[in-house]
């Protein structure tokens, strides 16, 4: 079976985070980027992690351009840790 989860209002939450990004360039034709976000989001009333907020998100990207201002090719990949969701205390069926 499936588990139904819902969003609800939170009386008090604390969030603390850090974000970093780095970019490496090889002249004008290519570049690589990497980023990392760390987040501690806490539901104070329930004493648990805040729903729907991933504690870790990482990104990798790159771009390469043909000489003489030609077309460019780029891409980005984003990975995140599982986001917490909690089963609804009262099931509501629509």
C-alpha positions in Angstrom: 0.0 0.0 0.0 0.9 3.6 -0.2 1.5 6.1 2.6 -0.3 9.4 2.5 1.6 12.5 3.7 0.5 16.0 4.1 1.9 19.4 4.8 0.9 21.2 8.0 1.7 24.5 9.6 4.5 24.5 12.1 4.4 26.5 15.2 8.1 27.1 15.5 11.0 26.0 13.3 14.8 26.6 13.4 16.8 26.6 10.2 20.6 26.8 10.0 22.5 26.3 6.8 25.6 26.8 4.7 26.2 27.0 1.0 29.3 26.9 -1.1 30.1 27.0 -4.8 33.3 26.6 -6.9 33.9 27.2 -10.6 37.0 26.2 -12.6 37.6 27.8 -16.0 39.9 26.8 -18.8 40.2 30.0 -20.7 37.0 31.0 -22.5 36.0 27.6 -23.8 35.2 25.4 -20.9 34.2 25.5 -17.2 33.2 23.2 -14.4 31.0 24.1 -11.4 30.3 22.4 -8.1 28.0 23.4 -5.3 27.0 22.1 -1.9 24.1 23.2 0.4 23.9 21.9 4.0 20.7 22.6 6.0 19.5 21.8 9.4 15.7 22.5 9.5 14.1 21.5 12.8 10.4 21.5 13.9 10.8 22.7 17.5 7.2 21.6 18.6 7.5 18.0 17.3 11.3 17.7 18.0 12.0 16.3 14.5 13.4 17.3 11.1 11.2 19.8 9.2 9.2 18.1 6.5 10.2 18.5 2.9 13.6 20.0 3.5 16.6 18.0 2.3 19.6 18.3 4.6 22.1 18.0 1.8 22.0 19.1 -1.9 24.9 18.9 -4.3 25.2 20.1 -7.8 27.8 19.5 -10.6 27.8 21.3 -13.9 29.9 22.1 -17.0 30.0 24.0 -20.2 32.1 23.7 -23.3 32.1 26.1 -26.2 33.4 25.5 -29.8 36.1 27.9 -31.0 35.4 31.2 -32.7 32.2 31.8 -30.7 30.5 28.6 -31.9 27.7 26.8 -30.2 28.1 25.6 -26.6 27.1 22.5 -24.8 26.4 22.4 -21.1 24.7 20.3 -18.5 23.9 20.2 -14.8 23.3 17.4 -12.3 21.7 17.9 -8.9 21.5 15.3 -6.2 19.8 15.6 -2.8 19.5 13.5 0.3 16.0 12.1 1.0 13.6 14.8 2.3 11.6 13.7 5.4 7.9 13.3 5.2 5.7 12.0 8.0 2.5 10.0 7.6 -0.7 12.0 8.1 -2.2 11.4 11.5 -5.7 11.6 10.0 -6.2 10.2 6.5 -8.1 12.4 4.2 -9.3 11.0 0.9 -10.2 13.3 -1.9 
